[in-house]
Amino acid sequence: MGQRPNILLIMTDEHAPMYSSAYGHPLVQSPNMDRLAGEGVTFDAAYCNSPLCLPSRMSFMTGRYIHKIRAFDNASPLPSDIPTWAHMLRAVGYDVVLSGKQHFCGLDQLHGFRAQLARDLHAELWTKNGVLKGTADWGKGTPVAARPWGGVAEAGPGMTTEIEVDDLVEARALEYLRDPARKDQPWALNASFIAPHFPLVVPERFFNLYPLDEIDLPEIPQGHLENQHPVHQRMRAMFGAVDFPEEQVRRARAGYYGLITYFDEKIGRLLQVLEETGQRDNTVIVHFSDHGEMNGEHGMWRKSSMYEASVRVPLQISWPGEIAGGRRVAQAVSLVDMVAMVVELAGAESVAPLDGDSLLRLVRGEEADWKDEAFSEYLAHGVQRPVGMLRKGRYKLNYNLGEAPELYDIEVDPNEFVDLAGSAEYAPTLAAMQARLLAEWDPLAIEEQVLRSQRERLLIERAAL
């Protein structure tokens, strides 16, 4: 491998991959994602390990599943004595910095990074007077929202604090890359943006790229919502995902699409500075997101579900001269696998075993027997008990503790409208998938841990009032 490469991790928030030209969407303009697809490897079945900001990001930081590090919801602080990939890379001589969101909650805002170059808005929003807020409370079940979710109605052109923060994140990241000190040692920069996370408000020139009469509407077959699995029906009700007027849906999706193109331009400027400074050839670029966005599909908005639009993420890896361009990988992978690759690229090691398998041989086309498997779990608001997901080959299992499972054939039913779990024909597949999932994931034991953690953190919240 020669000289150790620099590593640029370009991270977004809430980007479902199917909403980009790089993944085949006919409207959404993402020319710089297209460029990465041409220069590197694009994964068509990459998954986050929990479809919620903080849990997914703490899994990414540690390379471990969230039930092992107690990162259950958006108010679960990561203990400072758990090593992260940032610690691992710094230990072998990398300069490791963060610019933007990583959603650390609690007093430790670095977790191994040498510095935060910009600002983590969401870490600020989830902490008040030094006390975490927003702990999920399964003791209350999934109460129906008092009003429709406001994110749809507020969508449109404009400026937000989130846009201002993302512009700052970009500016600080570009300053870092231009600094002559980058030649002194290998570096790893995590440039992490809020877009396309709601609010679905974007500067006017991006919003205007998507005329409302051209916006595609969610595909919801007749009778689908009435026959949806109860776990999804309850989540829709709790999140205030009502039957919004068509005009509002179009505006919300246009806002989302505009935010994707807004972010895509930032990829282009990061690539340009790498080229201007002569660093492109020795820099591994990894572009990915923490989770997806339902965007009105299945009657849902935001994330938190195990539907593809929520749990699948874009993942693109580019390294000139080392990884052939224009390749697509169909096998299932997850973000812990990407973390294992980053650690391997740096020549680093983990004291605690990582939960992923390095993608390095796979992206080089040398992996003939890849596991073709991805695992995700959800232990936060919107559900009443643990939910787990296993993607294995063409099939996808959603395990809902105490309720019926769901089984989908993603190859023939990519939109997940046909639940095969009740079919006698697929009973052997369902049994094998459940056995594989439950061999390493104990939902009853995890439920006890989650409930205890919720009680303890809710007590601290009440004490701080």
C-alpha positions as CSV (number, residue, x, y, z in Angstrom):
1,M,0.0,0.0,0.0
2,G,3.1,2.3,0.3
3,Q,2.6,5.6,2.1
4,R,-0.3,5.7,4.4
5,P,-3.2,7.5,2.8
6,N,-5.0,10.5,4.0
7,I,-8.7,9.9,4.7
8,L,-11.6,12.3,4.0
9,L,-14.9,11.2,5.5
10,I,-17.7,13.2,4.0
11,M,-20.8,12.6,6.1
12,T,-24.4,13.8,5.6
13,D,-27.4,13.5,7.8
14,E,-30.6,11.8,6.7
15,H,-29.9,11.1,3.1
16,A,-31.7,8.2,1.6
17,P,-29.6,7.0,-1.4
18,M,-32.4,6.5,-3.8
19,Y,-32.8,10.3,-3.8
20,S,-29.8,11.1,-6.0
21,S,-28.9,10.8,-9.6
22,A,-26.0,8.6,-8.6
23,Y,-28.5,6.0,-7.4
24,G,-30.8,6.4,-10.4
25,H,-33.3,9.1,-9.4
26,P,-34.6,10.9,-12.5
27,L,-35.0,14.3,-10.9
28,V,-32.4,14.8,-8.0
29,Q,-29.2,16.4,-9.3
30,S,-26.1,15.1,-7.6
31,P,-23.3,15.5,-10.2
32,N,-20.5,15.2,-7.7
33,M,-21.9,12.0,-6.3
34,D,-22.0,10.9,-10.0
35,R,-18.3,11.9,-10.2
36,L,-17.5,9.8,-7.2
37,A,-19.4,6.9,-8.7
38,G,-17.3,7.2,-11.8
39,E,-14.0,7.4,-9.9
40,G,-14.7,4.8,-7.3
41,V,-17.0,2.2,-5.9
42,T,-20.7,2.8,-5.1
43,F,-22.6,0.4,-2.7
44,D,-26.2,-0.3,-3.6
45,A,-27.1,-2.1,-0.4
46,A,-25.3,-0.2,2.4
47,Y,-27.1,0.1,5.7
48,C,-26.7,2.2,8.9
49,N,-26.6,0.2,12.1
50,S,-29.4,2.2,13.7
51,P,-31.8,4.6,11.8
52,L,-31.4,7.5,14.2
53,C,-28.8,10.3,14.4
54,L,-26.9,9.7,17.7
55,P,-27.1,5.9,17.8
56,S,-25.9,5.6,14.2
57,R,-23.1,8.0,14.7
58,M,-21.9,6.4,17.9
59,S,-21.9,3.1,16.1
60,F,-19.9,4.7,13.3
61,M,-17.4,6.3,15.8
62,T,-16.8,3.0,17.6
63,G,-17.3,0.4,14.9
64,R,-19.6,-1.4,17.3
65,Y,-23.3,-2.1,17.5
66,I,-25.4,0.3,19.7
67,H,-26.6,-2.3,22.2
68,K,-22.9,-3.0,23.1
69,I,-22.1,0.7,23.8
70,R,-25.5,1.7,25.2
71,A,-26.1,4.3,22.5
72,F,-29.9,3.7,22.6
73,D,-31.4,7.1,21.6
74,N,-30.6,10.7,20.9
75,A,-29.8,11.4,24.6
76,S,-27.4,8.5,25.2
77,P,-23.9,9.8,25.9
78,L,-21.0,7.8,24.7
79,P,-18.7,7.0,27.6
80,S,-15.3,8.6,27.2
81,D,-13.5,5.4,28.0
82,I,-14.8,3.6,24.8
83,P,-12.2,3.9,22.1
84,T,-13.2,5.4,18.8
85,W,-11.6,5.1,15.3
86,A,-10.4,8.7,16.0
87,H,-8.4,7.4,19.0
88,M,-7.1,4.4,16.9
89,L,-5.8,6.6,14.1
90,R,-4.2,9.2,16.4
91,A,-2.4,6.4,18.2
92,V,-0.6,5.5,14.9
93,G,0.3,9.1,14.0
94,Y,-2.6,10.5,12.1
95,D,-3.9,14.0,12.7
96,V,-7.6,13.4,13.2
97,V,-10.1,16.3,13.2
98,L,-13.9,16.9,13.0
99,S,-15.6,19.7,11.2
100,G,-19.3,19.7,12.0
101,K,-21.9,17.4,13.3
102,Q,-21.2,14.2,15.2
103,H,-24.0,14.6,17.7
104,F,-21.9,13.9,20.7
105,C,-24.0,14.6,23.8
106,G,-22.5,15.1,27.2
107,L,-19.3,16.9,28.3
108,D,-17.0,15.0,25.9
109,Q,-17.3,16.7,22.5
110,L,-14.2,15.2,20.9
111,H,-14.0,11.4,21.7
112,G,-10.6,11.1,20.1
113,F,-10.6,14.0,17.6
114,R,-7.8,16.5,18.1
115,A,-10.2,19.4,17.5
116,Q,-13.6,20.4,16.4
117,L,-13.0,22.9,13.5
118,A,-16.6,24.2,13.2
119,R,-19.8,23.6,15.2
120,D,-22.0,20.7,16.1
121,L,-25.5,22.3,16.2
122,H,-27.3,19.1,17.1
123,A,-25.1,18.5,20.1
124,E,-26.1,21.9,21.3
125,L,-29.8,21.4,20.8
126,W,-29.9,18.1,22.7
127,T,-28.2,19.5,25.8
128,K,-29.6,22.1,28.2
129,N,-27.8,23.4,31.3
130,G,-25.3,20.6,31.0
131,V,-28.1,17.9,31.2
132,L,-29.1,15.7,28.3
133,K,-32.7,16.0,27.1
134,G,-34.9,13.9,24.8
135,T,-34.6,10.5,26.4
136,A,-37.0,8.0,25.0
137,D,-39.6,6.7,27.4
138,W,-41.0,3.3,26.6
139,G,-43.1,3.4,29.7
140,K,-45.4,5.8,27.9
141,G,-45.8,3.6,24.9
142,T,-46.3,5.4,21.6
143,P,-48.8,8.2,22.2
144,V,-50.5,9.8,19.2
145,A,-49.0,13.2,18.3
146,A,-51.1,16.2,19.3
147,R,-50.6,17.8,15.9
148,P,-49.3,16.9,12.4
149,W,-45.5,17.0,12.0
150,G,-44.5,20.6,11.2
151,G,-41.6,19.7,8.9
152,V,-43.8,19.3,5.9
153,A,-45.7,22.6,6.2
154,E,-42.6,24.7,6.8
155,A,-40.7,23.4,3.7
156,G,-39.7,25.9,1.1
157,P,-37.0,28.4,0.0
158,G,-35.1,30.3,2.7
159,M,-32.2,30.4,5.0
160,T,-31.8,28.5,8.3
161,T,-29.3,28.1,11.1
162,E,-28.6,24.7,9.7
163,I,-27.5,26.1,6.3
164,E,-25.3,28.7,8.1
165,V,-23.6,25.9,10.1
166,D,-23.1,23.7,7.1
167,D,-21.5,26.6,5.2
168,L,-19.2,27.1,8.2
169,V,-18.4,23.4,8.3
170,E,-17.3,23.5,4.6
171,A,-15.3,26.7,5.1
172,R,-13.3,25.2,8.0
173,A,-12.8,21.9,6.2
174,L,-11.4,23.7,3.2
175,E,-9.1,25.8,5.4
176,Y,-7.8,22.6,7.0
177,L,-7.1,21.0,3.6
178,R,-5.3,24.0,2.3
179,D,-3.0,24.3,5.3
180,P,0.6,23.5,4.4
181,A,0.8,21.5,7.7
182,R,-1.2,18.8,6.0
183,K,2.1,17.7,4.4
184,D,3.7,17.0,7.8
185,Q,1.7,13.8,8.7
186,P,-1.1,11.7,7.4
187,W,-4.5,13.1,8.3
188,A,-8.1,12.1,8.7
189,L,-10.8,14.7,8.4
190,N,-14.5,14.0,9.2
191,A,-16.4,16.7,7.4
192,S,-19.9,16.2,8.6
193,F,-22.9,18.1,7.3
194,I,-26.5,18.5,8.6
195,A,-28.1,18.6,5.1
196,P,-30.4,17.1,3.9
197,H,-31.8,16.7,7.4
198,F,-34.9,18.8,8.0
199,P,-35.9,21.6,8.2
200,L,-36.7,21.2,4.6
201,V,-35.7,24.8,3.8
202,V,-33.0,25.5,1.3
203,P,-31.6,28.7,-0.4
204,E,-33.9,29.7,-3.3
205,R,-31.6,28.8,-6.1
206,F,-31.6,25.1,-5.0
207,F,-35.4,25.0,-4.3
208,N,-36.1,26.4,-7.8
209,L,-34.2,23.5,-9.4
210,Y,-37.2,21.4,-8.6
211,P,-40.5,22.8,-10.0
212,L,-43.4,21.6,-7.9
213,D,-45.4,20.3,-10.9
214,E,-42.5,18.0,-11.7
215,I,-42.0,16.5,-8.2
216,D,-42.7,12.8,-7.9
217,L,-45.1,11.8,-5.2
218,P,-44.7,8.9,-2.8
219,E,-45.8,5.5,-4.1
220,I,-48.5,4.3,-1.7
221,P,-50.8,1.5,-3.1
222,Q,-54.5,1.5,-2.3
223,G,-55.1,0.0,1.1
224,H,-51.4,-0.2,2.0
225,L,-51.5,2.1,5.0
226,E,-54.5,0.4,6.5
227,N,-52.8,-3.0,6.2
228,Q,-49.4,-1.8,7.3
229,H,-47.6,-3.7,10.2
230,P,-48.7,-2.2,13.5
231,V,-45.2,-1.1,14.4
232,H,-45.3,1.3,11.3
233,Q,-48.8,2.5,12.0
234,R,-47.9,3.4,15.6
235,M,-44.8,5.2,14.5
236,R,-46.7,7.2,11.9
237,A,-49.3,8.2,14.5
238,M,-46.6,9.2,17.1
239,F,-44.6,11.2,14.6
240,G,-47.7,13.1,13.4
241,A,-47.3,11.7,9.8
242,V,-50.8,12.4,8.7
243,D,-52.3,12.5,5.1
244,F,-50.7,15.9,4.2
245,P,-52.1,17.9,1.3
246,E,-50.5,17.1,-2.0
247,E,-49.1,20.6,-2.5
248,Q,-47.3,20.4,0.9
249,V,-45.9,17.0,0.0
250,R,-44.5,18.4,-3.2
251,R,-42.9,21.3,-1.5
252,A,-41.4,19.1,1.2
253,R,-39.9,16.8,-1.4
254,A,-38.6,19.7,-3.4
255,G,-37.0,21.1,-0.2
256,Y,-35.4,17.7,0.4
257,Y,-34.1,17.4,-3.2
258,G,-32.7,21.0,-3.0
259,L,-30.8,20.2,0.2
260,I,-29.3,17.2,-1.5
261,T,-28.0,19.3,-4.4
262,Y,-26.9,22.0,-2.0
263,F,-24.7,19.4,-0.2
264,D,-23.6,17.8,-3.4
265,E,-21.9,21.1,-4.4
266,K,-19.8,20.9,-1.2
267,I,-18.5,17.5,-2.3
268,G,-17.3,19.2,-5.5
269,R,-15.5,22.0,-3.6
270,L,-13.8,19.5,-1.3
271,L,-12.6,17.5,-4.3
272,Q,-11.4,20.7,-6.0
273,V,-9.2,21.7,-3.0
274,L,-7.7,18.2,-2.8
275,E,-6.7,18.5,-6.4
276,E,-5.4,22.1,-6.1
277,T,-3.2,21.1,-3.1
278,G,-1.8,17.9,-4.7
279,Q,-3.5,15.6,-2.2
280,R,-6.1,13.9,-4.3
281,D,-4.1,10.9,-5.3
282,N,-3.1,9.9,-1.8
283,T,-6.5,10.6,-0.2
284,V,-9.2,8.0,0.3
285,I,-12.6,9.6,0.1
286,V,-15.6,8.0,1.8
287,H,-19.0,9.6,1.3
288,F,-21.9,8.3,3.4
289,S,-24.8,9.2,5.6
290,D,-25.9,8.4,9.1
291,H,-29.4,7.1,8.0
292,G,-32.1,7.9,5.5
293,E,-35.3,9.8,5.2
294,M,-38.8,8.3,4.5
295,N,-39.8,11.4,2.5
296,G,-43.5,10.5,2.6
297,E,-43.0,6.9,1.4
298,H,-45.2,4.4,3.3
299,G,-47.0,7.5,4.7
300,M,-43.9,8.2,6.9
301,W,-41.5,11.1,7.3
302,R,-38.1,11.4,9.1
303,K,-36.4,8.1,9.9
304,S,-36.5,5.5,12.8
305,S,-38.1,2.7,10.8
306,M,-36.6,-0.3,9.1
307,Y,-38.0,0.6,5.6
308,E,-35.3,1.0,3.0
309,A,-35.6,4.7,2.7
310,S,-34.9,5.0,6.4
311,V,-32.2,2.4,7.1
312,R,-30.3,2.3,3.8
313,V,-27.5,4.9,3.2
314,P,-25.4,6.1,0.3
315,L,-21.8,4.7,0.5
316,Q,-19.1,5.7,-2.0
317,I,-15.4,5.1,-1.7
318,S,-12.8,6.6,-4.0
319,W,-9.0,6.2,-4.0
320,P,-7.2,7.0,-7.3
321,G,-4.8,4.3,-8.4
322,E,-5.9,1.8,-5.7
323,I,-9.6,1.4,-6.4
324,A,-10.9,1.0,-9.9
325,G,-13.6,3.5,-10.9
326,G,-17.2,2.9,-12.0
327,R,-17.8,-0.2,-10.0
328,R,-21.1,-1.0,-8.2
329,V,-21.3,-3.4,-5.3
330,A,-24.7,-5.2,-4.9
331,Q,-23.8,-7.2,-1.7
332,A,-25.1,-6.0,1.6
333,V,-22.7,-4.1,3.9
334,S,-23.1,-1.8,6.9
335,L,-21.3,1.2,8.3
336,V,-19.4,-0.9,10.9
337,D,-17.7,-2.6,7.9
338,M,-16.7,0.8,6.6
339,V,-15.2,1.7,10.0
340,A,-13.2,-1.6,10.0
341,M,-11.8,-0.5,6.5
342,V,-10.8,2.9,7.8
343,V,-8.9,1.3,10.7
344,E,-7.2,-1.1,8.3
345,L,-6.2,1.6,5.9
346,A,-4.5,3.6,8.6
347,G,-2.6,0.5,9.9
348,A,-4.3,1.0,13.2
349,E,-5.9,-1.6,15.5
350,S,-8.7,-1.8,18.0
351,V,-8.4,-3.1,21.6
352,A,-12.0,-4.2,21.6
353,P,-13.1,-6.3,18.6
354,L,-14.9,-4.3,15.9
355,D,-18.3,-5.6,14.8
356,G,-17.6,-5.1,11.1
357,D,-15.4,-6.7,8.5
358,S,-13.1,-4.4,6.4
359,L,-14.4,-3.5,3.0
360,L,-10.9,-3.0,1.6
361,R,-10.7,-6.3,-0.3
362,L,-14.3,-5.9,-1.5
363,V,-13.7,-2.5,-2.9
364,R,-10.6,-3.7,-4.7
365,G,-12.6,-6.6,-6.2
366,E,-10.6,-9.2,-4.4
367,E,-13.3,-10.5,-2.0
368,A,-15.0,-13.6,-3.5
369,D,-16.9,-14.8,-0.4
370,W,-18.2,-11.6,1.2
371,K,-20.8,-12.2,3.9
372,D,-23.5,-10.2,2.0
373,E,-25.1,-9.3,5.3
374,A,-26.1,-6.2,7.3
375,F,-27.6,-5.7,10.7
376,S,-29.4,-2.7,12.2
377,E,-31.4,-2.2,15.4
378,Y,-33.7,0.5,16.8
379,L,-34.1,1.2,20.5
380,A,-35.5,4.7,20.7
381,H,-38.8,6.7,20.4
382,G,-41.5,5.6,18.1
383,V,-41.4,1.9,19.1
384,Q,-42.4,0.1,22.3
385,R,-39.8,-2.7,22.3
386,P,-36.6,-3.6,20.5
387,V,-36.7,-3.8,16.7
388,G,-33.9,-5.5,14.7
389,M,-33.2,-5.8,11.0
390,L,-31.2,-8.4,9.1
391,R,-30.4,-8.1,5.4
392,K,-29.0,-11.3,4.1
393,G,-28.6,-11.6,0.3
394,R,-31.9,-10.7,-1.4
395,Y,-34.0,-11.1,1.8
396,K,-34.7,-8.6,4.6
397,L,-36.1,-9.5,8.0
398,N,-37.6,-7.0,10.4
399,Y,-37.9,-8.5,13.9
400,N,-40.3,-6.8,16.2
401,L,-40.1,-8.1,19.8
402,G,-43.5,-9.4,20.9
403,E,-45.1,-9.0,17.4
404,A,-45.1,-10.6,14.0
405,P,-41.9,-10.4,12.0
406,E,-41.7,-8.9,8.5
407,L,-39.9,-10.5,5.6
408,Y,-39.3,-8.9,2.2
409,D,-37.6,-10.0,-1.0
410,I,-35.8,-6.8,-1.9
411,E,-34.8,-7.9,-5.4
412,V,-38.4,-8.4,-6.6
413,D,-40.1,-6.0,-4.1
414,P,-37.7,-3.1,-3.5
415,N,-40.5,-0.9,-2.2
416,E,-41.4,-3.4,0.5
417,F,-45.1,-3.7,-0.2
418,V,-45.4,-7.5,0.0
419,D,-44.7,-9.0,3.5
420,L,-43.7,-12.7,3.0
421,A,-43.6,-13.6,6.7
422,G,-47.0,-15.3,6.7
423,S,-46.4,-17.4,3.6
424,A,-45.8,-21.1,4.1
425,E,-43.5,-21.0,1.0
426,Y,-41.1,-18.7,2.8
427,A,-41.3,-20.3,6.2
428,P,-37.9,-21.9,5.9
429,T,-36.3,-18.6,4.8
430,L,-38.0,-16.8,7.7
431,A,-36.8,-19.4,10.2
432,A,-33.2,-19.3,8.9
433,M,-33.2,-15.5,9.0
434,Q,-34.6,-15.3,12.5
435,A,-32.1,-17.9,13.7
436,R,-29.2,-15.9,12.3
437,L,-30.4,-12.7,13.8
438,L,-31.1,-14.1,17.3
439,A,-27.8,-16.0,17.5
440,E,-26.0,-12.8,18.3
441,W,-28.8,-10.4,19.3
442,D,-30.8,-11.0,22.5
443,P,-33.8,-8.6,22.3
444,L,-35.1,-9.5,25.8
445,A,-31.8,-8.8,27.5
446,I,-31.4,-5.6,25.4
447,E,-34.9,-4.5,26.4
448,E,-33.9,-4.7,30.1
449,Q,-30.8,-2.6,29.5
450,V,-32.8,0.0,27.5
451,L,-35.6,0.3,30.1
452,R,-33.0,0.7,33.0
453,S,-31.1,3.3,31.1
454,Q,-34.3,5.2,30.3
455,R,-35.4,5.3,33.9
456,E,-32.0,6.5,35.1
457,R,-31.7,9.2,32.5
458,L,-35.3,10.4,32.9
459,L,-34.6,10.8,36.7
460,I,-31.6,13.0,35.9
461,E,-33.8,15.1,33.6
462,R,-36.5,15.5,36.2
463,A,-33.9,16.5,38.8
464,A,-32.6,19.3,36.5
465,L,-35.9,20.9,36.0
